[in-house]
Amino acid sequence: MPKLSKSASKIRFKAKLLQPADAPKADSWTFLILPKEASAKLPSRGMTAIEGTVNGSRFHAVAEPDGQKSHWLKVDRKLRESAGAKTGDVVTLEISPAAEDPEPEVPSDLRKALAVAALKARAAWADITPIARRDWIHWITSAKQAETRARRIKNACSMLSNGKRRPCCFDKSGFYSKSMSAPKAAS
């Protein structure tokens, strides 16, 4: 994977911290929508690893597609508090594409399946990039039915065993399939 130079230009903008409607408890996390002009400067319409600051506090995260040809960013409580911000505040961001992609969190059902999968599947999983792992995870977690999710996990292990490095054919921007979108904001 090519590394980005540290001299990649900074993208500066302001955005409002929004409370997700389905957050488990009030103020557990917030999110913001990147302005389209800022999002357009990122190298991909899909998930993009970024690094930068929120009100001067450093972070490394993944900007996710919002399904509207832009991106959204989860701002957890720790980052929000270090930035001295609360829900509803307008914060100042300075971001750039990250030099390295963060490792995605692997759902427990997929982790368990990989642990007992064929050696070739485990080796392929270990060999692919964090972006490719994120694509597999998204393909699996975007299933609406438990049976579909279980079938996708089984198929993923089989495809990885056969040398397939990415799942097939989904719209990484979320614009056409609406499989990715920003959370709904609480009113």
Beta strands, then each sheet from edge to edge (+ up, - down):
strand 1: 11-16
strand 2: 29-33
strand 3: 48-54
strand 4: 57-65
strand 5: 71-76
strand 6: 90-97
sheet 1: 1+ 6- 3+ 4- 5+ 2-
end
